[in-house]
């Protein structure tokens, strides 16, 4: 590679191929990611800082490899030694830190996805793990302290293939190297763009083939990079302003990556090329910014788990200004210590190549064994829980003689047993219809039906029963509802329909634990309808349809959603030396959570279209919180929001007199 200029127009700090402005770019990238994760409302597009990191990585890796190829001293072993010294110690330290803290804070099932992600990190496959389990912007991902490892897995996978590919192309078609790399970049970019437009955004977000073009953009810069003293010094500051604007202008609902990722990638390339010129130089090469850039790797590793742990400890989805400030300060302290005492010592060593590979093997093996040990600890916790948590109820389909198979098309919307008998096969009189929350109270109805002899059927669909409504997770929901209604029309003996679902989530209001919301659209939906109005109109339409079919409709209000499952609650209570009742949701919080849906229910009730059976008095007798454990130490919930079989039986038993009176009245009619 040609000797780089040290003209006075450029950084006077330049030494041994080091450009301080590159650390400055790293600083802006990590600060954007940090603020996005701690204060998401302040920097909505901060996630594109990762794209800057990809461009930088592609540039720096290719620059070293290209120089070695030109000087005929290319060594794949030396390349991996540099990667081991640069990446592995802090990487393993972060995994062990997350696992150690998680074992203290979490319990049982809550630990499983964390340990699985940690094990995937040891294999540098975290991106594949999250691509197969949830999207980057999903709440389930944002509760996992290992999420940030996905981008490092993408880079490590790139490091496995790219050096060999570059060496092959260099030896085969050296003169066409740039053209071939440009072709690979274009193929990857087009693949990412097509993927996000055809419904494969999660795969595109996490997958190396769809992210390779961002790394290749840096590579293209490295293989043609020459410093020219007459370059325009204004370009760097314009690129810096544009990328900072994108940090605030981008939103996580954009189709990404693809066309929307082109802007941060282009800005990253321009900053690499022109960032050490003119005004941008004084910003990017200022000492505080350069220092942040130096610790950016460790800061990226540690800031995310610290913020996840903080939100978990405080029981919030968003951090306050004070809590966020503490998270940032703690992240800076941890990353500085990691940089000083973990990263730097190994970078300065000069061992034999074999020693580095032995060290890498030892670190990875030790980290893997640590995750295995934790998995054994989790298994012990699951086998020896602090209370009895009953498994999910498995209903049995009615016999073919009593109820022919409705032959519903198998879709994501239907459960494993989408039609179950409640109490017995013969003479069913009612239908319980709903999602997994209806499934959770079905054991109570089954117990009542067996005792009373009033049999029923249960239809399990995984989404809210909105007539002519489709969700983004189930675009054929309306067809599924129509299929149930058509089947119901053939069974006039089912005079009563009990409807139950996770109403709040269906109305797209969110839920206490920060999980997903289900956005719905109605056929011929006016553009100005809010999600809550869509819910109200869709549910009302369904109830009207059922009434037109001559069915009585009874709605169950939602059970309280707890912030965590009961074993974890008991673990937290022991950790904080507090009563488990301190962690149970109180009545005002429950009412606030259910307010909008309750208003819709009251409208349906006052109009005479439906009857609502409110569960408040069961869970909050005289406004007080009910213990979530029976005297026999059996949990009323099987997780944070689904009742256990025992909880369902107690709830339905609470309505026993109302059920008896209702069915006596309908029998008399």
Secondary structure, DSSP 8 states (H G I E B T S, - for coil): -------TTS-TT-BTTB-HHHHHHHHHHHHHHHHHHHSTTT-TTGGGHHHHHHHHHHHHHHHHHHHHHHTT---HHHHHHHHIIIIIHHHHHHHHHHHHHHHHH--THHHHHHHHHHHHHHTT-HHHHHHHH--TTSHHHHT-TTTTHHHHHHHHHHHHHHHHHHHHHHHH-GGGHHHHHHHHHHHHHHHHHHHHHTT-HHHHHH-HHHHHHHHHHHHHHHHH----TT--THHHHHHHHHHHHHHHH--TTS-TTTHHHHHHHHHHHHHHHHTTSHHHHHHHTSHHHHHHHHTHHHHHHHHHHHHHHHHHHHT-SS--HHHHHHHHHHHHHHHHHHIIIIIHHHHT----HHHHHHHHHHHHHHHHHHHHHHHHHHHHHHHT-SSB-----------TTTS--------TTEEEEEEEEES-SS---EEEEESHHHHHHHHHHHHHHHHH---EEEEEESS---TTEEESS-TTHHHHHHHHHHHHHT-TT--EEEEE--HHHHTT---TT------EEETT--TT--HHHHHHHHHHHHHHHHHHTT-EEEEE------SS-HHHHHHHHHHHT--GGGGS--HHHHHHHHHHHHHHHHHHHHTTS-EEE--HHHHSGGG----SB-TTSBBSBSSSSSB-HHHHHHHHHHTHHHHHHHHHHHHH-
